[in-house]
Amino acid sequence: MTKADIVNEVARTTGINREDVLKTVETLMESIKDSLVRGENVYLRSFGSFIVKERAEKTARNISKNTTITIPKHNVPAFKPSKEFAAKVK
């Protein structure tokens, strides 16, 4: 399902104008991204959590040049579904 599919589904089921739904969905996504950039987790009860995970520094190899490089620690976004959501998918 794409963002357009979600917008069309919400507009169809609620009767709200498609443009208003699109603006709302995009604003929700931007709010989640902005929170994660600030290092704040986003918790959506009975859906899941958008969290920031810290990856530790590690050593890796560049096979083509046969060299060792160090990848610094960094943050990555992640999604953790709620127990109810995960149970429904199973």
Secondary structure as UniProt FT lines:
FT   HELIX           3..14
FT   HELIX           18..37
FT   TURN            38..39
FT   STRAND          42..44
FT   TURN            45..47
FT   STRAND          48..55
FT   STRAND          58..62
FT   TURN            63..66
FT   STRAND          67..71
FT   STRAND          74..81
FT   HELIX           83..89
//
